[in-house]
Amino acid sequence: MNTTGGAEPAVGAEIEAYYSPRPGDAREAMRWYARKTAKGRAGMLMWLGLPLVPITLGAVQGMAAEQLLLLAVLGPLVGWYGAYLSLDRQAHRLYEWAARHREYHCIHSDTGVVTRMPDGTSSRILWSQCAGFGESRNLILLLTKKDGTLLWLPKRAALTDQELDRIRELLGRKLRRL
């Protein structure tokens, strides 16, 4: 973060952000993924559409109307619950992975994002490796091209609203919005 006082940072300057992961971050990231990506929507459609198979088979085989009605009510409920559990389980695994480190230090630059962890390890994602970015209520999210990895930066990581706006502007210049 630029803490030099009133001076405006130079265009192209690095933007730093620090954060500690929270369980709600992973849950929000997975919900965004399910709504905004083709793979996420396909997963939700599978969970919501799969319970329709017994209803269809029952109708074709001449099942009694009462039984079809019961399947028609219970099927979508089971599908919705399965989708919820699936997202929750994925979010839990994602949070467990992220919580291995207590704090993350992200540096956004014109070339990409470098994330440094307290144990001295770091990772680098170039903008050319990203499929795009998006925003949820509390997160800025990046999606990689190669394997669809979802990376998130909590908006609370930016110390000021100006820093958050600079990150948005940088992402807007470098990536397409999903």
Number of C-alpha atoms within 10 A of each C-alpha: 14 15 8 8 6 7 8 8 15 7 9 12 12 21 20 20 22 18 16 15 20 14 15 13 18 25 19 19 26 22 16 19 20 19 13 13 14 11 13 17 14 14 16 21 15 14 20 19 15 15 19 16 12 14 20 15 12 16 14 9 9 10 13 10 11 9 13 19 12 11 20 16 12 13 21 17 14 16 20 18 14 16 19 15 12 16 23 17 14 15 21 17 14 19 18 15 11 18 15 10 14 13 16 20 16 22 17 21 18 16 14 18 18 16 17 18 15 11 9 6 8 13 10 14 16 14 18 13 14 20 17 19 21 20 18 14 10 15 20 19 20 25 20 18 13 9 8 14 11 18 16 20 22 22 20 15 18 20 15 13 11 10 19 19 12 20 21 16 11 19 22 14 11 17 16 12 14 13
